[in-house]
Amino acid sequence: MKLWVFACEYLRNIKIGFDAGLWAVSRLDRRTMMNRWTKAQKMPPYSRGLIYSSTDRTFTMPFVTTDYPEAKIVEDVWPEPWAIPFPIHPLGSPDSLVSLDAAKHGWPILGSAPNPTHCLNGLNGRTVFVPNEIEKEDWELMLKHLADEEDTFPEPEEPVPAYLRDLF
């Protein structure tokens, strides 16, 4: 299955996203944002995601997307403008945290990596909106550590390019 991981510097911003039922990414230069938008269009509804707090070095808030990302800037949710927002259904709150060290020892996807943050796409600016291939059992283990509710959502739909979405 595909897992989309997003890094965030501050837990306060993760809490804001949780409360809003929304996630987005930081704004960077035009070229980077165009690349991000191209990749974001490949993240369909019902994609599974996880947040990594880079300052605290913790994983938190597993979620399921409920629609496609949008090509716009959000200026009224977080203290700073974020871009390419997409609605989420959090499966766990930002109050549940798993440290990077604990995840490295407990989650098979990270266990054999010399630097766990290098093996997960989404933890640096170049791999935002690039999914990780994981086993369904790995997702269930993450949920066991971080979720407050079961993942009963359907499998992700096949991505439809933005310019074709209104036709379906």
DODRENLUM-558128 format. One line per 4 residues: number of its first residue (from 1); for each residue y, x, z of C-alpha. Coordinates in steps of 0.25 Angstrom, whole numbers, plus 5000, padded with zeros to 4 digits. Example, Ala and Ser with C-alpha at 12.3 -4.5 7.8 and 13.67 -1.06 7.14 Angstrom:
BEGIN
1> 4982/5049/5031 ~ 4996/5055/5029 $
This chain:
BEGIN
1> 5000/5000/5000 ~ 5015/5004/4999 ~ 5023/5007/5011 ~ 5038/5009/5009 $
5> 5044/5018/5020 ~ 5059/5018/5023 ~ 5066/5028/5031 ~ 5078/5024/5040 $
9> 5086/5033/5049 ~ 5090/5024/5060 ~ 5081/5014/5068 ~ 5094/5005/5069 $
13> 5093/5003/5054 ~ 5079/5000/5054 ~ 5082/4989/5065 ~ 5093/4983/5056 $
17> 5083/4982/5044 ~ 5073/4976/5053 ~ 5083/4965/5058 ~ 5088/4963/5044 $
21> 5074/4962/5037 ~ 5079/4972/5027 ~ 5078/4987/5023 ~ 5085/4996/5014 $
25> 5088/5010/5011 ~ 5100/5019/5013 ~ 5110/5021/5002 ~ 5110/5035/4995 $
29> 5116/5040/4981 ~ 5115/5031/4969 ~ 5103/5038/4962 ~ 5095/5038/4975 $
33> 5098/5023/4977 ~ 5094/5020/4962 ~ 5081/5027/4964 ~ 5078/5020/4977 $
37> 5081/5006/4970 ~ 5071/5010/4959 ~ 5060/5013/4970 ~ 5064/5001/4978 $
41> 5061/4991/4967 ~ 5046/4995/4969 ~ 5046/4990/4983 ~ 5041/4975/4982 $
45> 5041/4964/4992 ~ 5031/4965/5003 ~ 5031/4981/5003 ~ 5028/4987/5016 $
49> 5038/4996/5022 ~ 5041/5005/5035 ~ 5053/5011/5040 ~ 5054/5026/5045 $
53> 5066/5029/5055 ~ 5069/5043/5051 ~ 5078/5046/5063 ~ 5067/5041/5073 $
57> 5055/5046/5064 ~ 5048/5033/5066 ~ 5042/5022/5057 ~ 5046/5007/5060 $
61> 5047/4993/5054 ~ 5036/4991/5044 ~ 5041/4980/5035 ~ 5037/4972/5022 $
65> 5048/4970/5011 ~ 5051/4956/5008 ~ 5058/4958/4994 ~ 5062/4969/4985 $
69> 5073/4979/4988 ~ 5087/4975/4983 ~ 5097/4984/4975 ~ 5108/4983/4985 $
73> 5115/4989/4996 ~ 5115/4982/5010 ~ 5128/4984/5018 ~ 5126/4974/5029 $
77> 5113/4977/5036 ~ 5113/4992/5041 ~ 5125/5000/5046 ~ 5125/5007/5032 $
81> 5122/5002/5018 ~ 5108/5002/5014 ~ 5102/4999/5000 ~ 5091/4993/4993 $
85> 5087/4983/5004 ~ 5074/4975/5005 ~ 5070/4964/5014 ~ 5059/4967/5024 $
89> 5050/4960/5034 ~ 5048/4970/5045 ~ 5034/4970/5051 ~ 5039/4978/5063 $
93> 5052/4981/5070 ~ 5059/4994/5071 ~ 5056/4994/5086 ~ 5042/4999/5082 $
97> 5042/5014/5079 ~ 5031/5024/5075 ~ 5035/5038/5075 ~ 5033/5047/5064 $
101> 5024/5056/5072 ~ 5016/5044/5076 ~ 5015/5039/5062 ~ 5010/5052/5057 $
105> 4999/5052/5067 ~ 4995/5037/5065 ~ 4998/5033/5051 ~ 4989/5039/5041 $
109> 5000/5039/5030 ~ 5007/5050/5038 ~ 4996/5057/5045 ~ 4993/5068/5036 $
113> 5007/5071/5031 ~ 5014/5084/5036 ~ 5027/5076/5036 ~ 5025/5061/5037 $
117> 5039/5058/5032 ~ 5036/5065/5019 ~ 5024/5057/5015 ~ 5031/5043/5016 $
121> 5040/5039/5005 ~ 5053/5032/5010 ~ 5056/5042/5020 ~ 5066/5050/5012 $
125> 5077/5045/5002 ~ 5069/5048/4989 ~ 5057/5040/4993 ~ 5064/5027/4998 $
129> 5056/5015/4991 ~ 5044/5024/4988 ~ 5032/5018/4994 ~ 5021/5025/5002 $
133> 5006/5022/4998 ~ 4999/5019/5011 ~ 4986/5012/5015 ~ 4987/4998/5020 $
137> 4981/5003/5033 ~ 4992/5012/5035 ~ 5002/5001/5034 ~ 4994/4993/5044 $
141> 4994/5005/5054 ~ 5009/5006/5052 ~ 5011/4991/5055 ~ 5002/4992/5067 $
145> 5012/5002/5073 ~ 5025/4996/5069 ~ 5023/4981/5065 ~ 5026/4969/5073 $
149> 5019/4960/5063 ~ 5008/4960/5053 ~ 5010/4963/5038 ~ 5006/4950/5032 $
153> 5015/4952/5019 ~ 5009/4951/5005 ~ 5007/4964/4997 ~ 5019/4969/4990 $
157> 5022/4963/4977 ~ 5023/4971/4964 ~ 5037/4976/4962 ~ 5046/4969/4952 $
161> 5058/4977/4947 ~ 5071/4972/4951 ~ 5076/4968/4938 ~ 5063/4959/4936 $
165> 5063/4952/4950 ~ 5071/4940/4945 ~ 5061/4937/4934 ~ 5050/4934/4944 $
